[in-house]
Amino acid sequence: MSTNFAILAFFSLMLTYLLICEIFTILFRLTGLTEETARFQVISMLTTCGFTTAESELITSSRKRRKLAFVTILFGYIFSVTIVSMVINFFMRLTDGNIFHLIVKILLAIIVLVIIWYSLLKVNFVKNNFDRFISKIGIKTMFKNHHNPILILGFFKNEVIAEVTITNLPDELFQVQLKDSNIRLNYTLQILTIIKNDDISIGVTGESILETGDKVIIFGTLKNIKKLFVKEKDFL
């Protein structure tokens, strides 16, 4: 294995590792975890530390999260073994004559990784499109249009702002105008925005009718949001 090939392979592996981390973070968010909690749990599992004891109930209380945790930990073990074997093999072939060039190449690789990672997390255009793409795949594979994935966008004391993707419209909202749905009376929820076709935001009125495929930005307690949009007890 040449030095250049080893650096390229290591760089590709680390880039894949970062992408896997972001993908699983998005998938865990679809199950109702906040982005901060999801990312922390994914990093813990990918680094083979498992999920943290203090928040273990968040993972074990949901069938979908348990399955995701199993796959995430499996990926973590695979990557750990692969990375360790590559590093050992690389340093065994290292000679004194190419250490300086090696350090320069490694620094360049790290800089490129940081730029890619920063773009993925901080550049809104890149992050939003990547999140949307992975979310679509996750919704189809994990939920099969039986549930309505919930993304937590923010916390306000005991209430949240959440984005709900309607893949299975609740019976009580089917062809019912919002003013007749009693969402505010029965669930104390307020729909802030309705998004059609992924990117067309429309104003919310009493005559608005929710349809399958819509996304709604909703304000209220997470418990009541799940009570309205999530019917399978095991998903909670």
WOCOR-V893184 format. One record per pair of residues at least 6 apart in sequence whose C-alpha atoms are under 8 Angstrom apart, sorted by the first residue. I is the first residue (numbers start at 1). J is the second residue. If there is no record, write none. Layout:
{{I | J} {I | J}}
This chain:
{{1 | 90} {3 | 90} {3 | 94} {3 | 102} {6 | 86} {6 | 90} {7 | 105} {7 | 106} {7 | 109} {10 | 83} {10 | 86} {11 | 109} {11 | 113} {13 | 83} {14 | 113} {15 | 113} {17 | 79} {18 | 117} {21 | 39} {21 | 42} {21 | 43} {21 | 46} {22 | 39} {23 | 134} {24 | 42} {24 | 68} {24 | 72} {25 | 35} {25 | 38} {25 | 39} {25 | 42} {26 | 35} {26 | 38} {26 | 131} {26 | 134} {26 | 135} {27 | 134} {27 | 135} {27 | 138} {28 | 38} {28 | 65} {28 | 68} {29 | 35} {29 | 38} {29 | 150} {29 | 151} {29 | 152} {30 | 135} {30 | 138} {30 | 139} {30 | 149} {30 | 150} {30 | 151} {31 | 64} {31 | 65} {31 | 149} {31 | 150} {31 | 151} {31 | 235} {32 | 149} {32 | 150} {32 | 151} {32 | 152} {33 | 151} {33 | 152} {34 | 151} {34 | 152} {34 | 153} {34 | 154} {35 | 152} {41 | 50} {41 | 51} {41 | 52} {42 | 51} {42 | 72} {44 | 50} {44 | 51} {44 | 52} {45 | 51} {45 | 69} {45 | 72} {45 | 73} {45 | 76} {46 | 72} {46 | 73} {46 | 75} {46 | 76} {46 | 77} {47 | 76} {47 | 77} {47 | 80} {48 | 73} {48 | 76} {48 | 77} {48 | 80} {50 | 73} {51 | 59} {59 | 65} {59 | 66} {59 | 69} {60 | 66} {61 | 234} {61 | 236} {62 | 234} {62 | 235} {62 | 236} {63 | 234} {63 | 235} {64 | 142} {64 | 235} {119 | 126} {119 | 127} {120 | 126} {120 | 127} {120 | 130} {121 | 127} {139 | 145} {139 | 149} {143 | 149} {145 | 167} {145 | 168} {146 | 167} {146 | 168} {147 | 166} {147 | 167} {147 | 168} {147 | 229} {147 | 230} {147 | 231} {148 | 164} {148 | 165} {148 | 166} {148 | 167} {148 | 168} {148 | 169} {148 | 229} {148 | 230} {149 | 164} {149 | 165} {149 | 166} {149 | 167} {150 | 162} {150 | 163} {150 | 164} {150 | 165} {151 | 162} {151 | 163} {151 | 164} {152 | 160} {152 | 161} {152 | 162} {152 | 163} {153 | 160} {153 | 161} {153 | 162} {153 | 163} {154 | 160} {154 | 161} {154 | 162} {155 | 161} {158 | 221} {159 | 219} {159 | 220} {159 | 221} {159 | 222} {160 | 219} {160 | 220} {160 | 221} {160 | 222} {161 | 217} {161 | 218} {161 | 219} {161 | 220} {162 | 217} {162 | 218} {162 | 219} {163 | 215} {163 | 216} {163 | 217} {163 | 218} {164 | 215} {164 | 216} {164 | 217} {164 | 218} {165 | 213} {165 | 214} {165 | 215} {165 | 216} {166 | 211} {166 | 212} {166 | 213} {166 | 214} {166 | 215} {166 | 216} {167 | 212} {167 | 213} {167 | 214} {168 | 212} {169 | 210} {169 | 211} {169 | 212} {169 | 229} {170 | 228} {170 | 229} {172 | 181} {173 | 181} {173 | 209} {173 | 210} {174 | 210} {174 | 211} {175 | 209} {175 | 210} {175 | 211} {176 | 209} {176 | 210} {177 | 206} {177 | 207} {177 | 208} {177 | 209} {177 | 210} {178 | 205} {178 | 206} {178 | 207} {178 | 208} {178 | 209} {178 | 210} {179 | 205} {179 | 206} {179 | 207} {180 | 206} {183 | 189} {183 | 190} {184 | 190} {187 | 224} {187 | 225} {187 | 228} {188 | 220} {188 | 224} {189 | 218} {189 | 219} {189 | 220} {189 | 221} {189 | 224} {189 | 225} {190 | 218} {190 | 219} {190 | 220} {191 | 204} {191 | 216} {191 | 217} {191 | 218} {191 | 219} {192 | 204} {192 | 216} {192 | 217} {192 | 218} {192 | 219} {193 | 201} {193 | 202} {193 | 203} {193 | 204} {193 | 216} {193 | 217} {193 | 218} {194 | 201} {194 | 202} {194 | 203} {194 | 204} {194 | 210} {194 | 214} {194 | 215} {194 | 216} {194 | 217} {195 | 201} {195 | 202} {195 | 214} {195 | 215} {195 | 216} {196 | 202} {196 | 213} {196 | 214} {196 | 215} {197 | 213} {197 | 214} {198 | 214} {198 | 215} {226 | 236} {230 | 236}}
